[in-house]
């Protein structure tokens, strides 16, 4: 079994991409999902509601969510402790609530190209990084900084 998450993802992508039987099966499932969209949506809502009804179910949902980043609940807790329980960028607690009114957990920030985890971010900072496309490079982020500095410098000179 491949332990490195990045290598495992590449292995899975290559294996599935080059499998004609799997590709045909995926197309068939996709067509069925489109035909049964409402039923599937209702089933998923009911399943999540049932899972969220118990502490064990909530823990299982959390475990499944972290698994796609190669993390366990213990790994997440360790990263959270290292960051003193706050966002790695703004150093604040999460302020967004989920659909049930509870405070959201910090998001796992990761590079979408390499799959490597960077830290835990609040929804605002995570969204900002996504909008600035930092996975493709820091050029857009630097341009945004330069833009703000030019505006601030012009404003300060005119005051």
C-alpha positions in Angstrom: 0.0 0.0 0.0 1.2 3.5 -0.9 1.5 5.6 2.2 2.5 8.9 0.5 -0.8 10.7 -0.2 0.6 12.5 -3.3 1.9 9.2 -4.8 -1.3 7.4 -4.0 -3.4 10.1 -5.7 -1.3 9.9 -8.9 -1.4 6.1 -8.9 -5.2 6.2 -8.6 -5.6 8.8 -11.3 -3.4 6.9 -13.7 -5.0 3.6 -13.0 -8.5 4.9 -13.5 -7.7 7.0 -16.5 -6.2 4.1 -18.4 -9.0 1.6 -17.6 -11.6 1.5 -20.5 -14.0 -0.7 -18.5 -14.0 1.7 -15.5 -14.4 4.7 -17.9 -17.5 3.1 -19.4 -18.9 2.3 -16.0 -18.3 5.9 -14.9 -20.1 7.2 -17.9 -23.1 4.9 -17.1 -23.2 6.0 -13.4 -23.0 9.6 -14.5 -26.0 9.2 -16.8 -27.9 7.5 -14.0 -27.1 10.3 -11.5 -28.4 12.9 -14.0 -31.6 10.9 -14.4 -32.2 10.4 -10.7 -30.8 13.7 -9.4 -33.7 14.6 -7.0 -33.8 11.1 -5.5 -30.1 11.0 -4.9 -30.1 14.5 -3.4 -32.9 13.6 -1.0 -31.1 10.4 0.0 -27.9 12.3 0.7 -29.7 14.9 2.8 -31.5 12.2 4.8 -28.2 10.3 5.3 -26.3 13.4 6.5 -29.2 14.3 8.8 -29.1 10.8 10.3 -25.3 10.9 10.7 -25.4 14.3 12.4 -28.0 13.0 14.9 -25.4 11.2 17.0 -21.9 12.0 18.3 -20.6 8.9 16.7 -22.1 9.9 13.3 -20.6 13.3 13.5 -17.2 11.9 14.3 -17.5 9.5 11.3 -18.4 12.4 9.0 -15.4 14.4 10.3 -13.1 11.4 9.8 -14.3 10.9 6.2 -13.9 14.6 5.4 -10.3 14.6 6.7 -9.4 11.4 5.0 -9.3 13.1 1.6 -6.4 15.2 2.9 -4.6 12.2 4.3 -5.3 13.4 7.9 -6.8 11.7 10.9 -8.8 13.5 13.6 -5.6 13.4 15.8 -3.5 15.0 13.0 -6.1 17.8 12.7 -6.0 18.3 16.4 -2.2 18.5 16.4 -2.1 21.1 13.6 -4.9 23.0 15.4 -2.8 23.0 18.7 0.3 24.2 16.8 -1.7 27.1 15.4 -3.1 27.9 18.9 -6.6 27.1 17.6 -6.7 30.0 15.1 -6.4 30.6 11.4 -2.8 30.4 10.1 -3.2 33.6 8.2 -5.4 36.1 10.1 -4.7 34.5 13.6 -8.5 34.7 14.4 -11.1 32.1 15.3 -13.6 31.0 12.6 -16.6 33.3 12.5 -18.8 31.4 10.0 -21.5 29.1 11.3 -22.7 25.9 9.6 -26.2 25.1 8.5 -27.1 23.9 12.0 -25.9 27.1 13.7 -22.6 25.7 15.1 -19.3 27.4 14.5 -17.5 25.8 11.5 -14.1 24.1 12.0 -11.1 25.6 10.3 -10.6 24.4 6.8 -7.7 22.2 5.8 -5.7 24.4 3.3 -3.9 22.4 0.7 -2.2 22.9 -2.7 -4.6 21.7 -5.3 -1.7 20.7 -7.6 0.5 18.8 -5.3 -2.1 17.8 -2.7 0.2 18.8 0.2 -1.5 20.3 3.2 -0.3 23.8 4.3 -2.3 24.4 7.5 -5.8 25.3 8.8 -7.6 28.5 7.6 -10.8 30.2 8.4 -13.3 30.3 5.5 -12.5 33.9 4.6 -8.8 33.3 4.3 -9.2 30.0 2.5 -11.6 31.6 0.0 -9.2 34.5 -0.6 -6.3 32.2 -1.4 -8.6 30.3 -3.8 -9.7 33.5 -5.6 -6.1 34.6 -5.9 -5.1 31.2 -7.4 -2.0 30.8 -5.2 -1.7 27.2 -6.2 -0.6 28.4 -9.7 1.9 30.9 -8.2 2.0 34.0 -6.2 2.0 36.5 -9.1 -1.7 37.4 -8.7 -1.3 37.8 -4.9 1.8 40.1 -5.4 -0.1 42.1 -8.0 -3.0 42.6 -5.5 -0.5 43.7 -2.8 1.1 46.2 -5.3 -2.3 47.5 -6.3 -3.3 48.2 -2.6 0.1 49.8 -1.9 -0.2 52.1 -5.0 -3.7 53.1 -3.9 -2.6 53.7 -0.3 0.5 55.7 -1.4 -1.6 57.9 -3.8 -4.2 58.5 -1.0 -1.5 59.4 1.5 0.2 61.9 -0.9 -3.1 63.6 -1.6 -4.0 64.0 2.1 
